[in-house]
Amino acid sequence: MKLNELKQGQSAKIVNISGAAATKRRLMELGLTRNAVIIMKKTAPLGDPLELHVRGYELTIRKKDAAGIDVEI
């Protein structure tokens, strides 16, 4: 399952991050690493961006970037 497919309030664990090297590195620097637990907090009215809770803080990322993150519930 992809991160952008989570519903509001669902939590999941990151399994893999794919995409361009620069994007992957930026997401990992933000705390989105393998085995990190994520909670989908909110989605903007038009669906982009997504607000996540990860490692004790709130993070907002684009839906396009979230589509490259594999998670398991």
N, CA, C and O atoms as a DFTB+ gen file, in Angstrom:
292 C
 N C O
     1  1       0.843      -1.170       0.000
     2  2       0.000       0.000       0.000
     3  2       0.894       1.241       0.000
     4  3       1.978       1.228       0.584
     5  1       0.451       2.285      -0.639
     6  2       1.193       3.547      -0.692
     7  2       0.713       4.493       0.409
     8  3      -0.441       4.422       0.834
     9  1       1.588       5.364       0.863
    10  2       1.269       6.304       1.933
    11  2       0.093       7.210       1.563
    12  3      -0.725       7.543       2.421
    13  1       0.005       7.606       0.307
    14  2      -1.079       8.504      -0.093
    15  2      -2.445       7.821      -0.102
    16  3      -3.458       8.492      -0.296
    17  1      -2.498       6.503       0.102
    18  2      -3.762       5.766       0.135
    19  2      -4.334       5.628       1.542
    20  3      -5.452       5.138       1.703
    21  1      -3.589       6.051       2.565
    22  2      -4.085       5.963       3.939
    23  2      -5.261       6.909       4.136
    24  3      -5.319       7.986       3.542
    25  1      -6.186       6.492       4.971
    26  2      -7.331       7.324       5.340
    27  2      -6.985       8.109       6.597
    28  3      -6.050       7.766       7.321
    29  1      -7.749       9.166       6.846
    30  2      -7.518       9.995       8.023
    31  2      -7.631       9.150       9.286
    32  3      -8.600       8.410       9.454
    33  1      -6.640       9.257      10.177
    34  2      -6.620       8.528      11.424
    35  2      -5.922       7.171      11.357
    36  3      -5.632       6.586      12.401
    37  1      -5.647       6.657      10.167
    38  2      -4.960       5.373      10.038
    39  2      -3.477       5.536      10.339
    40  3      -2.888       6.592      10.108
    41  1      -2.894       4.472      10.856
    42  2      -1.455       4.475      11.077
    43  2      -0.835       3.335      10.292
    44  3      -1.491       2.336       9.997
    45  1       0.434       3.496       9.957
    46  2       1.146       2.488       9.174
    47  2       2.637       2.613       9.449
    48  3       3.100       3.596      10.028
    49  1       3.380       1.590       9.019
    50  2       4.831       1.567       9.169
    51  2       5.456       1.638       7.785
    52  3       5.012       0.950       6.866
    53  1       6.480       2.462       7.631
    54  2       7.155       2.601       6.339
    55  2       7.958       1.350       6.038
    56  3       8.718       0.867       6.877
    57  1       7.779       0.828       4.819
    58  2       8.488      -0.364       4.381
    59  2       9.605       0.005       3.406
    60  3      10.707      -0.538       3.487
    61  1       9.320       0.927       2.485
    62  2      10.291       1.289       1.455
    63  2       9.994       2.690       0.935
    64  3       8.839       3.114       0.897
    65  1      11.045       3.405       0.534
    66  2      10.896       4.714      -0.093
    67  2      11.540       4.620      -1.464
    68  3      12.707       4.247      -1.582
    69  1      10.785       4.958      -2.496
    70  2      11.320       4.920      -3.852
    71  2      11.215       6.307      -4.482
    72  3      10.575       7.205      -3.934
    73  1      11.844       6.464      -5.627
    74  2      11.813       7.737      -6.324
    75  2      13.207       8.227      -6.631
    76  3      14.188       7.499      -6.481
    77  1      13.283       9.473      -7.065
    78  2      14.567      10.081      -7.390
    79  2      15.428      10.169      -6.134
    80  3      14.910      10.325      -5.028
    81  1      16.727      10.071      -6.310
    82  2      17.659      10.068      -5.179
    83  2      17.517      11.323      -4.314
    84  3      17.544      11.235      -3.086
    85  1      17.368      12.471      -4.939
    86  2      17.261      13.722      -4.180
    87  2      15.976      13.751      -3.361
    88  3      15.985      14.181      -2.207
    89  1      14.880      13.300      -3.943
    90  2      13.604      13.266      -3.230
    91  2      13.655      12.268      -2.090
    92  3      13.191      12.554      -0.986
    93  1      14.212      11.110      -2.350
    94  2      14.339      10.072      -1.323
    95  2      15.177      10.572      -0.147
    96  3      14.811      10.361       1.010
    97  1      16.281      11.223      -0.434
    98  2      17.155      11.748       0.614
    99  2      16.433      12.819       1.432
   100  3      16.541      12.835       2.659
   101  1      15.697      13.713       0.766
   102  2      14.975      14.778       1.463
   103  2      13.916      14.193       2.396
   104  3      13.772      14.651       3.530
   105  1      13.177      13.190       1.932
   106  2      12.163      12.563       2.774
   107  2      12.788      11.864       3.976
   108  3      12.246      11.914       5.080
   109  1      13.922      11.217       3.760
   110  2      14.600      10.546       4.862
   111  2      15.134      11.551       5.877
   112  3      15.119      11.281       7.078
   113  1      15.605      12.704       5.410
   114  2      16.080      13.747       6.319
   115  2      14.945      14.319       7.158
   116  3      15.173      14.812       8.263
   117  1      13.713      14.254       6.631
   118  2      12.546      14.731       7.370
   119  2      12.041      13.714       8.394
   120  3      11.098      13.999       9.132
   121  1      12.654      12.538       8.445
   122  2      12.278      11.534       9.423
   123  2      11.481      10.376       8.869
   124  3      11.086       9.483       9.620
   125  1      11.236      10.371       7.567
   126  2      10.491       9.282       6.944
   127  2      11.475       8.186       6.548
   128  3      11.915       8.112       5.400
   129  1      11.807       7.349       7.505
   130  2      12.760       6.270       7.275
   131  2      12.058       4.927       7.449
   132  3      10.942       4.856       7.962
   133  1      12.722       3.876       7.018
   134  2      12.182       2.528       7.145
   135  2      11.832       2.232       8.602
   136  3      12.592       2.567       9.510
   137  1      10.688       1.607       8.817
   138  2      10.151       1.213      10.124
   139  2       9.601       2.366      10.960
   140  3       9.166       2.138      12.088
   141  1       9.607       3.586      10.448
   142  2       8.996       4.703      11.173
   143  2       7.472       4.550      11.107
   144  3       6.920       4.208      10.061
   145  1       6.805       4.806      12.227
   146  2       5.348       4.715      12.284
   147  2       4.760       6.082      11.960
   148  3       5.185       7.106      12.494
   149  1       3.769       6.069      11.070
   150  2       3.144       7.307      10.588
   151  2       1.653       7.247      10.871
   152  3       1.034       6.191      10.744
   153  1       1.077       8.380      11.254
   154  2      -0.371       8.509      11.398
   155  2      -0.831       9.586      10.425
   156  3      -0.303      10.698      10.434
   157  1      -1.807       9.266       9.588
   158  2      -2.378      10.249       8.657
   159  2      -3.309      11.148       9.456
   160  3      -4.343      10.693       9.947
   161  1      -2.953      12.414       9.590
   162  2      -3.745      13.355      10.371
   163  2      -4.849      13.986       9.534
   164  3      -6.027      13.886       9.878
   165  1      -4.471      14.635       8.437
   166  2      -5.450      15.352       7.612
   167  2      -5.017      15.353       6.157
   168  3      -3.849      15.150       5.826
   169  1      -5.989      15.584       5.313
   170  2      -5.739      15.816       3.898
   171  2      -6.355      17.164       3.559
   172  3      -7.451      17.473       4.026
   173  1      -5.683      17.958       2.769
   174  2      -6.214      19.254       2.361
   175  2      -7.503      19.044       1.561
   176  3      -7.707      17.970       0.997
   177  1      -8.368      20.050       1.506
   178  2      -9.653      19.897       0.806
   179  2      -9.539      19.387      -0.636
   180  3     -10.408      18.645      -1.094
   181  1      -8.500      19.766      -1.341
   182  2      -8.342      19.298      -2.724
   183  2      -7.449      18.056      -2.803
   184  3      -7.097      17.619      -3.899
   185  1      -7.079      17.481      -1.645
   186  2      -6.315      16.246      -1.621
   187  2      -4.809      16.403      -1.553
   188  3      -4.098      15.408      -1.414
   189  1      -4.308      17.609      -1.645
   190  2      -2.869      17.823      -1.626
   191  2      -2.577      19.117      -0.889
   192  3      -3.148      20.138      -1.273
   193  1      -1.766      19.162       0.104
   194  2      -0.841      18.182       0.666
   195  2      -1.495      17.310       1.744
   196  3      -2.675      17.454       2.061
   197  1      -0.681      16.400       2.292
   198  2      -1.100      15.486       3.348
   199  2      -0.386      15.867       4.640
   200  3       0.807      16.171       4.625
   201  1      -1.108      15.851       5.752
   202  2      -0.478      16.139       7.047
   203  2      -0.312      14.827       7.801
   204  3      -1.274      14.088       8.007
   205  1       0.917      14.550       8.208
   206  2       1.271      13.312       8.878
   207  2       1.810      13.589      10.273
   208  3       2.318      14.675      10.550
   209  1       1.694      12.598      11.145
   210  2       2.352      12.655      12.452
   211  2       3.421      11.571      12.428
   212  3       3.118      10.386      12.288
   213  1       4.664      11.990      12.564
   214  2       5.776      11.041      12.518
   215  2       6.839      11.485      13.519
   216  3       7.197      12.662      13.570
   217  1       7.337      10.552      14.306
   218  2       8.420      10.794      15.270
   219  2       8.144      11.973      16.212
   220  3       9.062      12.710      16.571
   221  1       6.880      12.147      16.609
   222  2       6.530      13.168      17.588
   223  2       6.275      14.556      17.032
   224  3       6.125      15.500      17.808
   225  1       6.220      14.715      15.728
   226  2       5.923      16.033      15.168
   227  2       5.022      15.901      13.950
   228  3       4.845      14.813      13.402
   229  1       4.453      17.034      13.535
   230  2       3.569      17.070      12.375
   231  2       4.391      17.416      11.138
   232  3       5.243      18.304      11.175
   233  1       4.129      16.709      10.049
   234  2       4.858      16.901       8.805
   235  2       3.864      16.974       7.671
   236  3       2.928      16.176       7.617
   237  1       4.045      17.910       6.768
   238  2       3.184      18.039       5.608
   239  2       4.002      17.752       4.365
   240  3       5.045      18.368       4.143
   241  1       3.524      16.807       3.546
   242  2       4.217      16.475       2.298
   243  2       3.226      16.432       1.155
   244  3       2.018      16.313       1.358
   245  1       3.757      16.529      -0.042
   246  2       2.913      16.478      -1.241
   247  2       2.439      15.055      -1.497
   248  3       3.115      14.083      -1.159
   249  1       1.275      14.959      -2.095
   250  2       0.699      13.655      -2.412
   251  2       1.583      12.879      -3.381
   252  3       1.684      11.655      -3.295
   253  1       2.226      13.598      -4.305
   254  2       3.122      12.971      -5.276
   255  2       4.302      12.293      -4.577
   256  3       4.701      11.192      -4.957
   257  1       4.855      12.943      -3.564
   258  2       5.965      12.355      -2.797
   259  2       5.474      11.166      -1.968
   260  3       6.179      10.165      -1.842
   261  1       4.276      11.271      -1.407
   262  2       3.719      10.180      -0.607
   263  2       3.444       8.935      -1.452
   264  3       3.455       7.818      -0.935
   265  1       3.201       9.123      -2.737
   266  2       2.924       7.986      -3.624
   267  2       4.164       7.095      -3.810
   268  3       4.037       5.954      -4.254
   269  1       5.345       7.597      -3.480
   270  2       6.565       6.820      -3.615
   271  2       6.981       6.116      -2.325
   272  3       8.068       5.545      -2.249
   273  1       6.119       6.157      -1.316
   274  2       6.436       5.544      -0.016
   275  2       5.522       4.347       0.206
   276  3       4.303       4.500       0.278
   277  1       6.102       3.163       0.314
   278  2       5.341       1.943       0.587
   279  2       5.193       1.783       2.092
   280  3       6.157       1.928       2.844
   281  1       3.958       1.480       2.525
   282  2       3.688       1.280       3.942
   283  2       2.923      -0.020       4.156
   284  3       2.324      -0.567       3.231
   285  1       2.956      -0.500       5.387
   286  2       2.111      -1.644       5.769
   287  2       1.325      -1.254       7.014
   288  3       1.842      -0.600       7.920
   289  1       0.095      -1.661       7.035
   290  2      -0.801      -1.310       8.157
   291  2      -0.611      -2.304       9.278
   292  3      -1.264      -2.197      10.316
